[in-house]
Amino acid sequence: MTHSFFDGIAPVKFVGNEISDASGFRHYDPNELVMGKRLEDQLRFAVAYWHSFAWEGGDPFGGPTLERPWHPQDSMENAWIKADNAFDMFSILGQPYFCWHDVDLRPDQGNFKDNLATLDKITDYVGEKMESVGTKLLWGTANMFSHRRWMSGASTNPDPDMFAFAAATVKSCLDATHKLNGENYVLWGGREGYETLLNTDLGIELDHMGRFLNMVVEYKHKIGFKGSILVEPKPQEPSKHQYDYDAATCIGFLRKYGLENEVKLNLEQGHAILAGHSFEHEIAVATAENMLGSIDMNRNDYQSGWDTDQFPNNVPEVAMAYYHIIKAGGFTTGGTNFDAKLRRQSLDAQDLIDAHSGAMDICARGLKAAAAMIQDGGLENAITKRYAGWQTVEAISMLDSDLGAICDRVLTKDINPTPLSGRQEVLENYVNQFV
């Protein structure tokens, strides 16, 4: 490559708040210790290869707006150029990780044999780039939703040949992830759902999806892949209804098919909003069941009914997300993947750098606020006090009792409880002291 899209852009460094007119990280110092761990190790940032390098700026109402040296993305020659530029950006930002779909790395060849050959070639090259720059692979995945072959699903497809093509595709991507020492492998079922129940056997599709995921786990163990297998909830879009609706739905699915000890969740803020939840809710559900694996950090426009994938900019929301993550012990194999894209009018290389560096600062501020709240203990103390009654011997024994005995107790002691305040506003004010 003779010319980089990012030529002339200096590496982003930590400058702190003392220099008001300097560019750089204000809050993200990778080496700052937060609760005994380096900030880089707490956050484990990753760049999404698809939004940052494969997305061309189109939307449902208009074509591409972003012009890049690796466009059009229809040749292996441009795939090499894309990889060179991607690792230039990782180096500028000091990114510890990145994530990819197979078709982000190389163009679809129209058949599995050629897809496999080109994936092998580009991952060999990417492996060399990873070694030279020092950026690692947080997770890999297969895109089984963009090509027309996937229009009726992958593992849930009514055509068994499509199921077979999907299985071969996931095998190739899991092999590639393993080769690159990826720390997780993600499955997102963008077309695993239905457009109408008029032509759908929902029971068969769920059983096939469950068996498919079991096959993935079996193959993981066969090849000695030590990373985590993750599934990613989303309620709809592109499908009308997707089977991986939200965290609770996915947890029920995993238990039904005996996968609760093998598979965890990759949660995204934007998907949480589409499901009618907050990101904090989805993370709390996952951590309560010990099923949090990793997160995609972005945001949705609250005035839009679709997945806008914007970079995070809301410190209180980010802080409460990390509050639950840290409280549960922090990331192990997972991390913070910026599954976010520029706006269609943000055209320049500098926009891509600024979007990521700003998001990294927001996350650093949020995580440090979360850590401060945990160390202060105000929220935990309030919750402990609210549930203190359940620590008495009488209350604990009631859970092993029956309705008749409990009724007798209420009558004998003339129990007539008075409600106590939940003090929500006080706790909201408390959080605002930290963010």
Sequence and secondary structure as in RCSB ss.txt:
>XXXX:A:sequence
MTHSFFDGIAPVKFVGNEISDASGFRHYDPNELVMGKRLEDQLRFAVAYWHSFAWEGGDPFGGPTLERPWHPQDS
MENAWIKADNAFDMFSILGQPYFCWHDVDLRPDQGNFKDNLATLDKITDYVGEKMESVGTKLLWGTANMFSHRRW
MSGASTNPDPDMFAFAAATVKSCLDATHKLNGENYVLWGGREGYETLLNTDLGIELDHMGRFLNMVVEYKHKIGF
KGSILVEPKPQEPSKHQYDYDAATCIGFLRKYGLENEVKLNLEQGHAILAGHSFEHEIAVATAENMLGSIDMNRN
DYQSGWDTDQFPNNVPEVAMAYYHIIKAGGFTTGGTNFDAKLRRQSLDAQDLIDAHSGAMDICARGLKAAAAMIQ
DGGLENAITKRYAGWQTVEAISMLDSDLGAICDRVLTKDINPTPLSGRQEVLENYVNQFV
>XXXX:A:secstr
    TTTT     B  SS TT  SBSS  TT EETTEEHHHHH EEEEHIIIII  S BTTB      TT S  S
HHHHHHHHHHHHHHHHHHT SEEEEEHHHHS   SSHHHHHHHHHHHHHHHHHHHHHH  EEEEEE   SSSGGG
TT STT SSHHHHHHHHHHHHHHHHHHHHTT SEEEE  TTSEES GGG  HHHHHHHHHHHHHHHHHHHHHHT 
 SEEEE   SSSSSSEES  SHHHHHHHHHHTT TTTEEEEEEHHHHHHTT  HHHHHHHHHHTT EEEEE  B 
 TT SS   B    HHHHHHHHHHHHHTT  SS  EEE     TT  SHHHHHHHHHHHHHHHHHHHHHHHHHHH
H HHHHHHHHHTGGGGSHHHHHHTTS HHHHHHHHHHHT         HHHHHHHHHTT 
